Amino acid sequence: MSTDLEIARATTLRPIAEIAARAGIPPDALIPYGRTKAKVEWDFIRSRDAGPDGALVLVTGISPTPAGEGKTTAVVGLGDALNRIGTRAMIALREPSLGPCFGMKGGATGGGYAQVLPMDDINLHFTGDFHAITSANNLLAAMLDNHIYWGNALGIDPRRVFWRRALDMNDRALRGIVGSLGGVANGFPREDGFDITVASEVMAVLCLARDLDDLRARLGRMVVAARRDGSFVTAADLQADGAMAVLLRDALMPNLVQSIEGTPALIHGGPFANIAHGCNSVIATRLALKLADVAVTEAGFGADLGGEKFLDIKCRQAGLTPSCAVVVATVRALKMHGGVARRDLGPENVGAVARGVVNLVRHVENLQKFGLPAVVALNKFTSDTPAEIAAIAEAMAALGTETHLCTHWSDGGAGAESLARAVVARIAAKPAAYRPLYPSKLTLIEKIETIAREIYRADGIDLAAGVANKLASYEQAGFAGVEVCIAKTPYSFSSDPTLLGAPVGHTLTVRDVRLSAGAGFVVAVCGDIMTMPGLPRVPAANSITLNARGGIEGLF
């Protein structure tokens, strides 16, 4: 069986200008990065602002397991299938982070015959967007420390510096550090730390900004420290917003690539869903809506994490109205939620599927709370049996939800045509009734409680010492109306990654909160979640190398 990389290399890529023409983008609107990828420039993006929107389809999934679900593959397969049945479609995805590529999760360009290409470029440095975000983040950190060193005119309390440095690589040794060691000339020593770039507020700001003006305004609003009286200091106070915007100017333009079947794909931005808001850029999504009848986008991890944030944060801030959701699952993953160990997933086990399908049921029920109709995409494995598939379809039918068996990994778009027709039918059946889960007028604690109760089915929340006071200080500073971004394990509805299925009766523990004023949300850090991941015992980097021809081997 061919690997994803072998399939990708066997594909003859079309010139990017040809892909752009399919999407209605003229050649003079492209800034090429080689022959097969390009950025879409600002004048063209602005020229499309007044046009009508297509339908927006969210692809999300069940709580992930080591068995794999194939969410990104489903996005690509659905986009290809929609074009095959005559519905003009575009794909809007996030960019992969280097950390998971060299760590454990691997790349994020789909798989098999449902990939976006060039996969090795996209999974590695791509067009340099993440490097620009990392540089902008660390420029702000340097300017903050420099301001304190040269007299501290803003009266920053060095004990209340919130802004952390960033690196697009898993490195547990940088979670907590002490900086400015080595003498007076190096500044004032203080505790500091790094987040992975995808968790940086700069990443969130870039993904939520509507244009360059909004980008600079959001950068300026970012809170970096506090004075002794508790008042906040922003990036604009440090006069850092202009230089940061300069570094991010080109990075804010979305990137155009293609699927194996030639479907135009905008890949832009990459916040993780377990520690950030988990969606691609507003600019890319809005452009796809202007250029296609259907824009297919993805939110990271399960519908409880990326899906909830897409609907409560991104759609609310950007004025987006999704028409339909696709929830991706596999028989194997539902068996794991039903208590089967990974090594035992092969034999038929209808009972385990019946126990595990409660996870899928809860995700579909949760999406219905947003007024969003859902269709289930069941990615097929050769070990799946008719009885196991029937158990899932029966549970979904009870919710009024269709289940469609998909083989796009092996068959490309042809393997997802049934799903594509169901999505088109859902879009046409009735107007979207999308609504956020909670109103903006609730207090920050009430918003956290609402998500915990309605999405995670917790009995309540437990705020660690000082968290309530921090939330109160945010509200007193004028941030009561912002959204909440839950940072937690993706593997469970609870903050305990070992509680699979659909647990109830648990308490959601909030151990810290962070204000992301530029992004327009407060991050609630739950359980043991880390904003700087570590590498596994055997990282993927061990197997990645160059062959004798200079080609990349071992990637994903």
N, C-alpha and C positions, 0 to 999 in steps of 0.2 A: 504494500500500500504506500502510495506517495505521501511524503510529508507536506505540510502547508508550504514550506519554503520551496520544495521541489515543484509543487503545483504553480506557485507564483512565478518561478523562474521559467517555467514552460509556457507561460502566457506571453503573447506578443502585445505589448502595451501600445495603445494608440497615442499619437501626439496630443499633448494637452490642449492645443487649440481646437482639435476635433471634438474633444470632450466638452470644452467650453461652448462650442457651437451648438451641441445637442441641448445645452442648458440655456441657450439664448444669450451667452456672454460673448461680445465681440473680441477679436484678437487684441485690439488696442486697450482693452480693460484688464489685460493680464500682465503680471510681473512674473516672468518665467523663472523657475528654479530648476534648470536643466530642461529636458525634453518632456518629462511626464508629470510635473507638478508645478503649480504656480499660485501666486496670491492674486486675489481680485481687488483691484484698486478702488479708491474712495469715490471718485467721480461717478463711476458706474453704480456703485452701491447706493449713493444718494439719488441717482436718477430713477431708481426703482422704488423709492419710498412710498410714492403715491399710488402704486399699482395695487390690484386686488390680491388677496391672500388665497393660497390653496388650503387644503385641509392638513392639519397637523396630527400625526400619529406618534404616540409615545410607545416605545418598546421597553418593557421592564421585565422583571423576573421574580421567581421564588427566592427564598433565602438561600444563598449559594452553599454548595457542598463541594468536597474534593472530587465528587463524581462528575462535576461539570454540567453546565446548563446550555451554554452557547448563545448568549444574548446578542453579542456583537455580530456573530454569524447570522442570527435571525434578522437583524437590521438589514444586512447586506442582501441576504436571500429575499427578503420581502421587497426591498427596493428593486432588485432585478426582476422579481416576479410581477410587480406592478407594471413595469415597463413592458414586459412580455405580453400582458393582457391588454395593452393599449392605454394605460393610465400613466401620464407623464409624471415621473417620480424623481426625487433627489434624496440623497442620504445626508444627514448631518450628525457627525460623530465627534467624540473627544479625541485629542491627541494622546498617545501613550506616554507614560513616564519612564525614564531610564531606570528608576529604582526597581520596579517589578520586572522589567525586561531582564535585568541582571540578577534579580532575586529569585522569586518563586512563581509569581503569577504568570509571567511570560508577557507576550505582546498583546496588542489590542486592535488587530486589523481583521478580525474574523478568522475563518478557517476553511480548509478544503476548497471547494469551488464557489464559496461565498466569501470572498476576500476583497478588501480594498488594497490597491497597489500604487506605488512600489512598496511592498510590505517591509523590506529591510530599512529603507529610508525613513518611512513613517515611524517605525518602532525605535529608531535611533535618533539622530539629531534633527531630522526632518528639515524644516525651514528656519530653525533656530529660535522659535517662539519661546520655548522653555528657558533657553539661555538668557533671552532678553528679560524675562520675568524674574529669573534668579538675580540678574545684575541690578534690576531696578529695586528689588527687595533689599539687596545688600548695600546699594548706594544709600538708601534711606537709613539703614543701620549705621553706616559710616558717618553720615551727616549728623545723626543724632549724637553719637559719641563725640564727634568733633565739636559740636556746639557746646557740650558740657565741658570739654577740655579747654576751650577758648573763652571761659568766663561765665557760661551758663546764663545768658541774659534772660532767658525765658523762665528761670527758676525751677528747672526740672529737678525732681527728687530722684537721685540715682537709684534709690531703693524701689522706685515705682516706674521703672522702664519696662514697657510691655512688649515692645517690638523685638522680634527674634530674627535671627539670620536664617537663610534658606539654602538648600542644596538639593539638586534633583537626583539623589542617590540614597538608597537605604544605608544608614550609618548610625547604629545605636550609640556609638561613642560620643556623638555630637548632641545627644538629647539634652545634656546638661554640661556646661563648661564654665570656666572662669576666664574672663577676658582681661586684656590690658595688663598682663603680667610683664615684669622685666624692668620696672623703674618708672620714675615720674614722667619721662618723655613719652611713654606709651599710654598715658591716660590714667583713669581711675579704675582700679580693679573692681569688678562686680560679676555676679553670677549672670550667665547668659545661656543661650541654647540655640539649636537649629531645628527648624521644621523642614520636612521634605517640600520641595517647591510647589507641589500640587496642593499643599495645605496652606500656602501663603495667602494672605488677604489680597496681595497683588494679583494672584491668579484669579481669585473670585471677582475682583474688580474688573479685570480684563474681560471675563466671561459675561458679566452683567451689564457692561457699558454699552450704550447705544451708538456712540460715535466718539470722535476724539475729544470734543468738548466735555461730554459726560465722563469720559475716562479721566481727564485732568481734574474735574470737579470731585469725582469719587476718590481719586488718589489724595487730593488735598484734605478730604474729610477723615482720612484714616487716623485713628487715635494711636499714638506711639508711646506716650508716657503721661505721668501726672505730676503736678506740683505738690508741695507739702500740704496745701489747703484742699487737695483732692481734685482740683480743676484739671481738665484734660489739655494735653498738648497734641497738636495734629501735625501731619506732614506739611500742610500749608504754613503753619507757624514756623517750621524749619526752612521754609522756602525750597522744599525738595520736590514739590509736585511737578514743576516745569521740567526739570531735568529727567525725572522718572518718565514723564510723558514722552520725552524725546526718545528715550531708550525703547519705549513700547510702541512707537508710532507704526512701524512696519509690522510688528507682532500683532497689532489689532486687526490687520486685514486677514480675512479668512483664507484658508488654503484649499485649492481645488485639486482633487485627484480622481481616480476612477476605480470602479469594481472590475473584476475579471470580465464581466459581460458589458463593460462600458457605461454603466450607470454613473452619472456625475455625483461626486461625493465631496462635501465641504467638511474638512476635518480641522477643528479649531478649538483650542483651550482644553484643559484637562484636569479640573479639580476632582479629587477622589470623593466618592459618596460616603465613605465611612468617617472621614474627618473633615469634609468640606461639603459643598452643595451638589457635586456630582453630575453636572450637566455641561454640554458644550456651550459655545458662546451664543449670546442673544443675537449678535450680528450675523453669524452663520445661519442660525435657525430662521431668522426673519428673511434673509436673502433667499434661502431655499423655498420659503413660502411664497415669495414673489415670483420665483422662476418656475415653479412646478405646480401641478394639480394636487400632488400629495407630497409632503415633506415627512420623511421617516427619521425620527431621532431616538436617542437612547438616554436613559438615566442609569447611573451606576448601581451595581449590586441589586438588592431586591426592591420591590415596590414600597416597602416600609422605609427605606433609606433614600435612595436616589429618586424613586418615584414620588414620594411625599415632598421632597425638596423641589423637584421640578414643578410640581403643582402648586405648592404653597409659596415658594420663593421666586423661581424663575418666571413662571407664567404670570404671577401677580405683578412683579416689577416690570415685566416687558409687555404686559397687556396681551398675552397670548391666550388663545382659546383652543385647547386640544379637542379633537373630534372623536378619538378612539384610542384605546390602549390595547397592546398585545402583551400578554404575560407568558414568558418563556419558561418551560419546565422540561424535565426528562423523567422517564420511568425510573432510571437509576437513582437520580437525586431524590425522588420522592420515597424510594425504598430506604435511603439513608435517613430521611426524616422519620421513617417508620421504624427505625432501630436496627437496620441491617448494616453490618460492617462493610467497608469498601471491598474487601477481598471476597465477600459472599454475594456480590450483586448480580452475578451471572444467572443462577437458576431462577425459574419463575417463583414469585412470591406475592400472590395477589393480596394476601393479608397485610403484608408490609406496605404495599401500595395504598391500600385502604386506610391504614393508619397514618401514612405520611401525607396523603392528599389533603389533610387538614391544613397544611402549610399553604398550599396553592389556593384552597378555599378562602383562607383568611386574606390573602393578598387580593383576590378578586373582590371580596366583600369590601375591603378597604378602598379600592378604586371606585367602587360604586358610591361611596360616601362623598366623593368629589363630583358625582354626577357623570362619571365617565363610563361608557359601555366598554366591555372588555372581550377580547377573543384570546383563546389559549393556543399557543404554538407549542406542540409537543415534538421536540427534536428526537428523531428516531435513531435507536441503536439496534444492531442486529440481534441482540439478546432479548429485546422487548417481545412480549407475547400478546396475542389478541385479548386474552383475559385481563392482563394488566392494563392495557390501553383502554379497554372497555370500562374498567373500574374508575379511571380518571374521567372519561367522557361522561359517565353517569353522574359523578359528583358535580361536574360543571353544568350539566343539563339542569340539575336542580336549582342552579343559580341563574338560569336563563343564558348561559354562556356556551358558545360553541368551542369544540376542541378540534384542532386540525393537525394531522400528522404531517411533519415536514422532513424532507430529505435534501434540503438545499446544500448541505455539506458535501454530499456526493453527486448531486444532480444540478447544482446551481439554481438559478431562478425557476426552472421547471419543477423543482421539488417543493416550491412554496406557492404555486399558483392557486391552490385551494385556499390557503391563508389569505392571499392577496384579494381574491374575490370576496371573501368574507369581510375583510377590512373595508373594501369599497362599498359593500352592502350596508355595513354598519354606519359608515359616513353618510350614505344616502337615506338611511331609514328615518332619522329624526335629527333635528338641530341639536348641537352640543348643549348640554346643561351644566357645563363645568362651573364649579364654585370652590373656593378655597375651603380648607377644613375649619379654619378659625378666623374670626374678624380681627382686624388690626387693633381695635380698641381694647382688647383684652390686655391685662398686665402680662409681663414676661413670664412670671410664674404660672399664670393661668394658661398661657400658650404651651408651655412645656407640659403641664398637666393634661391638656387636651390631646396633644400628640401621644403622650404615654397611655392615656386611657383609650382613645379611639383607634390608634394604629397599632400600638404594642400590647393593648389589652391588659395593661398593668393595673393593679389596685390603687397605686399611688406613686408618688415620687419621694425620694429621700435626698435632701439637699445637704451636702457636706458643710462643715463649719465655714462661715463667711460667704457662702455662695449667695444666700438671700440678700446680704448686705451689698454685695457687688451688683446684683440685679437692681436693687433699689437705687444705687448710685447711677446706674445707666439711665434709669427712668427719670431721675432728678436732673440729669444732664440733657434731657430732651430726646431720649431714644426709646421711649415707651412703645412707639408705633412700629418698630422694626420686627421682622420675622425672626423665628428661631430655627437654627440649624443644628440638628442633633448629631453629635459625633459618638458613634458606638460601634460595637462589633456588628459586622454584617451577617453573621452566621445564625443569629437567633432573634426572635422578637423581643427577647429580654436583653439585659446587659451581660448575661452569662452565655458565652459562646457554646457551651455544652448542652443547653436546653433547646433541642431541636423540635420540629413539629410546630405546634401552635400553643405554647405555654400560656397559662393564665395564673392569676393569683400572685404574681411576682411584683417586686418594687423596682422602679427604675431609679438607680442611684446616679445623681448628678454630682460629680466630684469637683468640677470647676466650670466656670463660664468665661468666655472671652468676647469682648465687643469688637465686631468688625463693622465700624461705622461707615466706611466707604462702600462695602458690599451691601450694607443695609440689613444685617442680621446679627444676632448674638449666637455664638457657638456654645452649646451645652455639652460638655465633655462627660460622657457617661461610662461607668465601669473602668476597665483598665486600658481603654483605647489609647494608642500612642500617635502623636502627630509627626513623629520621625520613626518609620519602621526600621527594623533590623534585618540583616540577611539571614536566611535559613542555614541550617547546619551544612547543607550542600547547595550552594547558590547556583543558579543557572549559568552564571558567569564562568564556572568551572568548565563548561562544555562549549562555550562560544569561542570561535577562533577563525583565522583566515586559512583558506586552502592554498595550494600551490599556485593557483591562478589569481590569487588576491580576492576571491569571493568569500562571503561570510558563511560560516557553517555553525550549526547548533542554535540558531536564533529561533525561539518558539518551536 
